[in-house]
Amino acid sequence: MKSLFSFFVFSLLIVANLLAQDATSEKSKSNEPYYEIPEAPEKYDGAGVAARMIDGLGFRFHWASKDLTEKDLAYKASETSRTTMEIMKHIYGLSKTVYNAAAQKPNIRGNGSQEEFGYEELRKKTLENLKNASDLLREEGANLEDMKVVFQRGEKKSEFPFWNMVNGPIEDAIWHSGQLVYNRRASGNPLAPGVSVFNGTKRD
């Protein structure tokens, strides 16, 4: 009887270990940013708060866009709506604007070139843009006053303060990430359970 109990306990330990390994492998199987939201900045300042806003966007986009099927990507709420894939392309463009502001680079318009990526590459590049922008804002001495939003078309240049980045591309991308969640639910592939935007974590 004692040996049977020991075997039972041993079996439970093996199962618990396998479940823990599965949870760990889920997090490590992809190098994509924002499986969980990063640690908060050590101090409250303008650049740190802006970085955290971008992290919140990155976390939402990560899960809103994860594991979409061809059916999901083709879905649109009405004839005049964007498809899920078209929304993702728009968010990617916004993520480039966010990164360019943090990197103090202009957004070049009207050069005739248009980037085309498949779903996986588009998602990866969007997440990387957001993560890189957040990293730049976390750097020592990062100054939002230096991070202008610049649009350039030929010799013509328009420049805006970082305030416009907050109420423009960042908030716009959060809005559209919500559309991704709505669309995937409507197309039969709802958001993965256990995603907590309040805590920035995924319960496995």
C-alpha positions, 0 to 999 in steps of 0.5 A, spaced: 500 500 500 505 504 501 509 503 495 502 504 491 501 511 494 509 513 493 507 511 485 501 515 485 505 521 488 511 520 484 506 520 478 503 527 480 510 530 480 511 528 473 504 530 471 506 537 474 513 538 471 510 536 464 505 542 465 510 547 467 514 545 461 508 546 457 507 553 460 515 555 459 515 552 452 509 556 450 513 563 452 519 561 449 517 557 443 517 564 440 522 570 440 516 575 439 516 581 444 510 582 448 507 575 450 507 579 457 508 586 458 515 588 460 517 590 467 515 597 468 520 603 468 523 604 475 521 612 475 515 616 473 517 621 467 514 623 461 519 618 457 517 612 461 510 613 461 510 614 453 514 607 453 509 604 458 503 606 453 507 603 447 508 596 451 500 596 453 499 597 445 504 592 444 501 587 449 494 588 446 497 587 439 501 581 440 494 577 443 489 580 438 493 578 432 496 571 434 494 565 431 489 568 425 487 564 420 486 565 412 478 566 414 480 571 420 484 575 415 479 575 410 473 577 415 470 584 415 464 587 418 461 590 412 462 591 405 465 598 407 470 596 412 477 594 412 479 586 412 483 584 418 489 583 414 488 591 412 487 593 419 494 589 421 497 593 415 494 600 418 497 598 425 504 596 422 504 603 418 502 606 425 508 602 428 513 605 424 511 612 425 511 611 433 518 608 432 521 613 427 519 619 432 523 615 438 528 614 433 528 621 431 527 619 423 522 622 418 516 619 415 518 619 408 512 620 404 511 619 396 517 615 394 513 610 390 515 604 394 510 600 398 512 594 403 508 588 402 509 582 407 505 576 409 501 575 415 507 572 420 512 577 417 507 583 418 506 581 425 513 580 427 515 587 424 509 591 427 511 588 434 519 589 433 517 597 431 513 597 438 519 594 442 524 598 439 520 604 440 519 603 447 527 601 448 529 608 446 524 611 450 527 607 456 534 609 455 537 614 460 536 621 458 531 620 453 527 627 452 520 627 449 521 634 446 527 631 441 522 626 439 518 630 433 513 627 429 516 628 422 513 627 415 517 629 409 515 629 402 520 631 397 523 638 400 517 639 404 517 637 411 512 637 417 514 637 424 509 636 430 511 635 438 510 628 441 504 630 444 501 628 437 504 621 437 500 620 443 493 622 441 495 620 434 498 614 432 499 610 439 491 611 441 489 610 434 493 603 434 490 601 440 483 603 437 485 598 431 487 593 436 481 592 439 478 592 432 482 585 431 479 582 437 472 584 435 473 581 428 477 575 430 471 573 435 466 574 429 470 570 425 470 564 430 477 565 433 476 569 439 482 572 443 486 566 447 483 565 454 487 568 460 490 574 457 489 580 462 490 587 459 490 590 466 496 586 469 499 585 462 500 577 463 497 571 460 495 566 464 496 559 462 
